[in-house]
């Protein structure tokens, strides 16, 4: 069969012939969107600047007809279709990206939400109003044909409307036994970091909808089961074994949405190492940090993406997310009157807390660190995620906030006036210096803000002020919100990585609006102020304290 012959040839070309590492299964069965000759020829011809564009394009006719036409065309050109004819084939058989979606405005969207009135600064209030309008731009729902002809789409059907992040990311993030890396068939074997339980907690806080919790509690349990069954590792320390989790995607082939880049990167390695590289790249994408020195450090080639080793590290943030989820699940089951399940998750949380303390926590430094399974030691580089347990309230030491503050001071993180950098390593990867990302600001700001320490709360506010002004200043210049920002040059849209910086942008807008809601009565749009180191805060607070003591 010609298709089978092609697959065998491709395996040999990719170094997976006799004597090589066994091929891993593809991310899905589609011979258009996940693997096969059609995907290979189109992506390696680089018809589009971004490989993701092609695998997000719907088919115009049934996939069998598309594959049959392609097979005949490819055979006529000895399996190397000229670029111009390949372009014509794609134009005829595929629709433009995004055709399967239509605009949607959330039913509960209000033109002037109440929180806007809490923002004292008039310029910030007007800006927040404009950001609030963006939810309508990012709101989408699927056309009926995605349900009636699912085989023609890489997009996975959902009856419910959703908010997309923006830019190149025009899909939803949904539960499928786990929350896939995105709502596309080629993402199904990669998860997102496990935050679904926290989403339920946020929903309950605002609605008190216990019936919805009862209906969906088993879905939440499914996600945690996914991590237990598929991503658990045992770490032995001082005669004890601790169970923790890692990012790990044992599926083969190049990532369909970055196909040509993955093939070209694999060409730099011995043939037998290529499948392992592609699996590690997928694990890096699963982490959300695609890509970073965080996943390269400790390997034979820490300066190249070809040395990626995501699955060899036990990440702080992942385990803090799961620790938080286990505590929430225990609370949920108690609320629903299921004491046995509440006890189960309380024990799991207790065991994870012990593992975090034993394996990831460093008392001398005052932070948690990723653990290298191969080197059997911590990665002591700075990342904002080193403080995720503070944000997740997953610690037992009451003095941890004070230690975290000292950790930030010792690494001079509080001297960055435009945002907390993602790392202190400049590699050209997007999850490294000088980029700053909204979710990481949130981890540190809310981690400190929750502490009972006044000093930590004041630092949290100043970090929030810095981030708000960076976003506001860039918005004034560009009339856009971005997925990441460069904090090295006065605050600009970020760069680096595999694609151009994206506009939109869901989590950036969300964090800004959250900070404006929390600190709206204090935040200002004016010129940036030099950051006050914590030891100066007493001097800052002293005048107001003295005024309060004067006779009225």
HULINWO-V778741 format. One record per backbone hydrogen bond with DSSP energy under -0.5 kcal/mol. NH is the residue of the N-H (numbers start at 1). CO is the residue of the C=O. Records with the same first field share a line. If there is no record, write none. Layout:
NH = CO  CO
This chain:
5 = 1
6 = 2
7 = 3
8 = 4
9 = 5
10 = 6
11 = 7
12 = 8
13 = 9
14 = 10
15 = 12
16 = 11
20 = 17
34 = 30
35 = 30
39 = 31
40 = 36
41 = 37
42 = 38
43 = 39
44 = 40
45 = 41
46 = 43
47 = 42
51 = 49
52 = 257
53 = 50
54 = 50  51
55 = 51
56 = 52  53
57 = 54
59 = 152
60 = 93
61 = 93
66 = 62
67 = 63
68 = 64
69 = 65
70 = 66
71 = 67
72 = 68
73 = 69
74 = 70
75 = 71
76 = 72
77 = 73  74
78 = 75
79 = 74
80 = 74  77
86 = 82
87 = 83
88 = 84
89 = 85
90 = 86
91 = 87
92 = 88
93 = 89
94 = 90
95 = 58
98 = 56
99 = 96
101 = 98
102 = 141
104 = 139
106 = 104
109 = 106
113 = 110
116 = 113
117 = 114
118 = 115
119 = 116
120 = 118  520
121 = 520  523
125 = 121
126 = 122
127 = 123
128 = 124
129 = 125
130 = 126
131 = 127
132 = 128
133 = 129
134 = 130  131
135 = 131  132
136 = 133
137 = 133
138 = 134
139 = 135
140 = 162
141 = 102
143 = 100
146 = 143
147 = 144
148 = 144
149 = 145
150 = 147
152 = 149
153 = 150
156 = 183
162 = 140
164 = 138
166 = 169
169 = 166
170 = 168
176 = 178
180 = 174  178
181 = 187  190
183 = 172
184 = 182
185 = 154
187 = 184
188 = 185
190 = 187
192 = 179
195 = 193
199 = 195
200 = 196
201 = 197
202 = 198
203 = 199
204 = 200
205 = 201
206 = 202
207 = 203
208 = 204
210 = 208
213 = 209
214 = 210
215 = 211
216 = 212
217 = 213
220 = 216
221 = 217
222 = 218
223 = 219
224 = 220
225 = 221
226 = 222
227 = 223
228 = 224
229 = 225
230 = 226
231 = 227
233 = 244
235 = 242
237 = 235  240
240 = 237
242 = 235
244 = 233  242
246 = 231
251 = 249
252 = 25
258 = 255
259 = 256
262 = 258
263 = 259
264 = 260
265 = 261
266 = 262
267 = 263
268 = 265
269 = 266
273 = 270
274 = 271
277 = 273
278 = 274
279 = 275
280 = 276
281 = 277
282 = 278
283 = 279
284 = 280
285 = 281
286 = 282
287 = 283
288 = 284  285
290 = 288
291 = 289
295 = 292
296 = 293
297 = 293
299 = 296
302 = 299
304 = 301
307 = 304
308 = 305
309 = 295
312 = 309
313 = 310
314 = 371
315 = 313
319 = 315
320 = 316
321 = 317
322 = 318
323 = 319
324 = 320
325 = 321
326 = 322
327 = 323
328 = 324
329 = 325
330 = 326
331 = 327
332 = 328
333 = 329
334 = 330
335 = 331
336 = 332
337 = 334
338 = 333
339 = 337
342 = 338
343 = 339
344 = 340
345 = 341
346 = 342
347 = 343
348 = 344
349 = 345
350 = 346
351 = 347
352 = 348
353 = 349
354 = 350
355 = 351
356 = 352
357 = 353
358 = 354
359 = 355
360 = 355  356
361 = 356
362 = 367
366 = 362
367 = 362
368 = 386
369 = 360
371 = 314
372 = 377
373 = 312  371
374 = 312
376 = 372
377 = 372
379 = 370
380 = 378
386 = 383
387 = 384
388 = 385
390 = 387
391 = 387
392 = 388
393 = 389  390
394 = 389
395 = 393
398 = 396
400 = 397
403 = 399
404 = 400
405 = 401
406 = 402
407 = 403
408 = 404
409 = 405
410 = 406
411 = 407
412 = 409
413 = 408
414 = 408
415 = 412
416 = 413
417 = 415
421 = 419
422 = 435
424 = 382
427 = 425
428 = 433
431 = 291
432 = 429
433 = 425
435 = 432
436 = 485
438 = 483
440 = 437
441 = 437
442 = 438
443 = 439
444 = 440
445 = 441
446 = 442
447 = 442  443
448 = 444
449 = 445
450 = 446
451 = 448
454 = 452
457 = 453
458 = 454
459 = 455
460 = 456
461 = 457
462 = 458
463 = 459
464 = 460
465 = 461
466 = 462
467 = 463
468 = 464
469 = 465
470 = 466
471 = 467
472 = 468
473 = 469
474 = 470
475 = 471
476 = 472
477 = 473
478 = 474
479 = 475
483 = 502
485 = 436
486 = 492
487 = 434  485
491 = 486
492 = 486
494 = 484
497 = 428
504 = 481
506 = 165
508 = 505
509 = 505
510 = 506
511 = 507
512 = 508
513 = 509
514 = 510
515 = 511
516 = 512
517 = 513
518 = 514
519 = 515
520 = 516
522 = 519
523 = 519
533 = 531
536 = 533
537 = 533  534
538 = 534
540 = 536
541 = 537
542 = 538
543 = 539
545 = 541
546 = 542
547 = 543
548 = 544
549 = 545  546
550 = 546  547
